Amino acid sequence: MRRVVVTGGSRGIGLGIAQRLAAASYGVIAVARRESEELTAAIAAAAPGPGAIAFKAFDLGEIDAIPDFVKSLRREFGSIYGLVNNAGIGTEGVLATMHNTQIDALVRINVTSPIVLTKYIVRQMMADGGGRIVNISSIIGSTGYNGLSVYGATKAAALGFTRSLAREVGRLGITVNAIAPGFIDTELTKGLAGEGRDKIANRSALRRLPEIDDVARMVEYLLGDGGRNITGSVQTIDAGNTA
Ligand code: NDP
């Protein structure tokens, strides 16, 4: 059974990814600080064996604890085939009035943490002879949006990380790709002020918003045989918002 770590797998996009991968018979390890009711239900719904979902509670902001956390994953689950760096926070704020603690948290959770987690998991993938890494960025990593300058900086970082790491580990049989979703209804976007979601949908080519499962299907594709020659890419899923 191929095991995939999905960070932020307790709700929103990460939960959708965990459910789709479990349905495709991957062994999913969902990581978040708390197990949500939706995740508990998903774990119960997934059959034991291939397609099972396990929950591991971990605060990804605890950077120094990441090496031991990865060791514990290895002990408990064995080799890891895939890593989906999905966990993220979306604090909105005009830069001039943003607290430095908010800036620090955005950079720590959205940039430092997935990079350090990838470092320790990629070492295992190298020893195991290959693997697949998917980083969840955002269209805000390459287009501007009022109030999202720091968030946008973190999501642009994910794109740069993806491209160079793909070159670094490609010869070892490891692919690294990014997905850049547009606005999707989740807990993270609930508080986003400014333009209404209908406005965003109306200015998109397809006149609608992308959905969680669109991202989950792309992750499944990148992890599957179809993704074997795709690396260093950015897959935009925004219903044509940035077309
Ligand atoms: P949600 O807020 O719905 O979910 C975030 C997930 O990350 C939760 O499982 C949360 O669990 C986990 N998480 C947050 N902080 C930590 C932490 N310190 N340690 C461990 N886990 C943590 O967000 P979305 O599903 O909307 O977003 C998922 C990803 O997709 C993010 O990277 C986001 O930037 C990106 N994205 C989202 C878009 C959208 O429109 N929704 C658009 C483009 C990109 P817990 O709180 O229990 O720790």
Residues whose N, C-alpha, C, O or C-beta is under 5 A from the ligand:
A	BS01	NDP	G8 G9 S10 R11 G12 I13 G14 V31 A32 R33 R34 F58 D59 L60 G61 N86 A87 G88 I89 I136 S137 S138 P181 G182 F183 I184 T186 E187 L188 T189
